[in-house]
Amino acid sequence: DAGVIQSPRHEVTEMGQEVTLRCKPISGHNSLFWYRQTMMRGLELLIYFNNNVPIDDSGMPEDRFSAKMPNASFSTLKIQPSEPRDSAVYFCASRGGTTGELFFGEGSRLTVL
Amino acid sequence: AQSVTQLGSHVSVSEGALVLLRCNYSSSVPPYLFWYVQYPNQGLQLLLKYTSAATLVKGINGFEAEFKKSETSFHLTKPSAHMSDAAEYFCAVTRTDSWGKLQFGAGTQVVVTP
C-alpha cells in the first residue's frame, strides 16, 4: 500500500514567487496534517483537516500561507509570495485509525533565495 | 492543552550500550503517547504507541517504552544500541477524547559511537 506522497521533494525558488506543495494521503484516511520543520523551531503544525474540512489553522504563519483539500485524496499548501524565512521542510501526514497515529510523507524541502 | 518535554536535545551512546531517551508529558485528560524516529532526509516513522492498554509498549527495532502515570513519563529505551539507531527521536502526545492535533516534543538527536 502506498504511503503519503508529497511533491515536489525539493523546490528552490526566488523570493516573491508562488510555491505550491502537494500531498496525496493514504487511501481511506480521513485526517490530513501539514507540518513545517526547521532547525530553529522544530516541528510546527500549520493546519489540519478532518474529512476535507479545515479544523485548526492557527499554526499558519500569516496570510501568505493557504491550504486546501478539495477531495479526500489531495491537498495543497500554497505560499504566495514566498520569503527566505519560509525555507524549511514541509511534511504532510495522514491519519485514519482510532488511536491517533500519523503517517508522514517524505517531505518537501523548500529553499527560498 | 497537551505538551511534551524531551530532556536532552543530543544523546551520545556507545554501540552495544543502553539507549534511554526521556519524555515527560502534560495532559488534562488521559493521553495517547507516541515515539517517532526520523532518519536524515526522511519523514517521521512511528516507533511505538501507548493507547491505554499495556503500560509497557514494545515497538520496532527493539525499542520499548513504559507509560508511568504517576511520573507523567513515557521514556524510550533499547538495551543495546546499534549504529543504525543514529537518528532523531520525537515524543508526541494527543488527547484520547477527541481527534485533535498531535503535539510533538523538540526531538532528541542520537549519535552512536563505535
Interface residues (C-beta under 8 A of the other chain):
Chain A: V4 S31 F33 G42 L43 L45 Y48 N50 I55 D56 F91 A93 R95 T99 G100 E101 L102 F103 F104 G105 E106 G107
Chain B: Y32 F34 Y36 N41 Q42 G43 L44 Q45 L46 K49 T51 F90 T94 T96 W99 G100 K101 L102 Q103 F104 A106 G107
